[in-house]
Amino acid sequence: MNSRERMAAAMEGREVDRAPMLFFRHFFGDSGDNCVKWHVDWIKSSGMDGLIVQYDTIVGLPIENKTDSIEDFKHLTLPKRTDPWVFDQIDRAKRIQEQIGDETAVFGLLYTAFNMVRKTMHNFTDMEMLDMWREHKQVVKDATDWAQECNMMLLDLYKEAGVFGTLISFRRNHKTFTFSDEEFAEEMLPYDRDVLAHANELFDNHNVMHICGDIGPNGLEPWLGVDYRTVQWDLHVEEIDSLAKGRAFFKPGTTLMGGFNHQLGSPIYTDDKEQLKADVKKIVADAGGQRNFILSADCSVKQPFDDERYHWMREALEEDAAGA
């Protein structure tokens, strides 16, 4: 199997020669070529089976910051394909896919509409979305509707760019607030459900529902009714704190993605070769075997990181698959 075939088999619940690896990282700074070379060089260095095309250097939503206030979020219109916010994301994915070729699974990255409005408010004005939700609810609802339209357009353009699938980042928490279960289910969950459904239509269910716990637990129950096939969550902060529990918690046939803690100081950064390989084999056992499983971390791996360590992990998967 090549990497793309291995990833497809894992996400579709078919037999694999070994479980694929889909760790990912950020690329900060200005590379001069829309971050394309950094992505391409890293996939070659790491030997990863898939690549998440990062959102790095692209800030928030295409909203012009004129007033540092909620006024900037009124009367929004869908950006054109030539808008830098759209063009840079799709150009990056398209050129990475062309340079890597068809043997590796390339994933576009999306943040849910709620996530994008929250990020933009915080980046532009340091506003907190929950405060704005309470004080200017219709404006925020309209902006979130508009952000959803932007996401749907990006999905269509990712399809044109020829990528394998998407990773969509879901969240209902922030450093300063968490929506109640009822409020989130009524107001925000429909956006999550619809964007994943559209992605599934376009990419044959080759999409990762990434429930981001980088800044704290979300509670996973709200997403149980969404049409997910592959799930990644932070099992080091959520109540579902093992792959074995995840196997029982999510619907039968779900492909689980994860295993390692991504925070600095954890074993992925500190263990020697033999111990790291033992960690991998223990993770595979916790997941119930290599079928319906993708080896990864809870979220993006911190830098700097020695890419040779990924090769040790792949060796462990190969040994485990061979019964060694």
Helices and strands as residue ranges (DSSP letters): H 3-12, H 36-46, E 50-52, G 70-73, H 84-100, E 105-111, H 113-125, H 129-135, H 137-161, E 165-170, H 181-187, H 189-203, E 207-211, G 221-223, E 230-233, H 243-249, E 255-260, H 267-270, H 273-287, E 293-297, H 308-321
